[in-house]
Amino acid sequence: MKNTIYIVEDDIDISYILDYYLREEGFNVAVFGTVREFRKAIKSSVPDLFLLDVMLPDGDGITVCNQVKSDPKTSWLPVIMMSAHLTDKYNIGCSAEEFIPKPFDLERLLKRINYHLHISGPH
């Protein structure tokens, strides 16, 4: 069974590249351009991993990360944060498993995704 990744990213170009690349690598992918779209989707299904941008048009990925980590049905799932504006993972204000600064290398990102999916175990 394919792992599902929820991406919350408002940059259309980055969203498209991530969506295309991760689908080519065998993942199911759902992309959300706003926090509102994400919150609507998370009510009906839960992914295997979250990939969150920090700065979003209607909120921020830090708040989303904190909500994911405080919800018992998602708290154990891996969260990877992305940002072009923050460079220190310890200053992002949430308990994400990983921080990836933008721009990022897709192969490195894929390795980190696979690593976190592996250590989080089967769902």
HUFENMO-V556834 format. One record per backbone hydrogen bond with DSSP energy under -0.5 kcal/mol. CO is the residue of the C=O (numbers start at 1). NH is the residue of the N-H. E is the energy in kcal/mol with one decimal. If there is no record, write none. Layout:
CO;NH;E
CO;NH;E
This chain:
3;28;-2.7
4;48;-3.0
4;49;-1.2
5;7;-0.6
5;30;-2.3
6;51;-2.9
7;9;-0.6
7;32;-3.0
8;53;-2.7
10;12;-0.7
11;15;-2.8
12;16;-2.5
13;17;-2.4
14;18;-2.8
15;19;-2.8
16;20;-2.8
17;21;-2.8
18;22;-2.7
19;23;-2.0
20;24;-2.3
21;25;-1.4
22;27;-2.4
23;26;-1.7
28;5;-2.6
30;7;-3.0
32;9;-2.0
34;38;-1.8
35;39;-2.9
36;40;-1.9
37;41;-1.9
38;42;-2.6
39;43;-0.7
40;43;-0.5
41;44;-1.4
41;45;-1.6
48;78;-0.7
49;6;-2.3
50;52;-0.5
50;80;-2.8
51;8;-2.5
52;82;-2.8
54;56;-0.6
54;61;-2.4
56;59;-1.0
59;56;-1.5
60;64;-1.6
61;65;-3.0
62;66;-2.5
63;67;-2.2
64;68;-2.7
65;69;-2.7
66;70;-1.1
67;71;-0.9
68;71;-0.7
70;72;-0.6
71;74;-1.9
71;75;-2.3
74;77;-1.9
78;50;-2.5
79;97;-1.6
79;98;-1.4
80;52;-2.7
81;100;-3.2
82;54;-1.9
83;102;-2.5
87;89;-0.6
88;91;-2.1
89;92;-0.9
94;96;-0.5
98;81;-2.8
99;101;-0.5
100;83;-1.4
104;106;-0.5
105;109;-2.5
106;110;-2.6
107;111;-2.2
108;112;-2.3
109;113;-2.6
110;114;-2.8
111;115;-2.3
112;116;-2.4
113;117;-2.5
114;118;-2.2
115;119;-2.4
116;120;-1.6
117;121;-0.7
118;121;-0.7
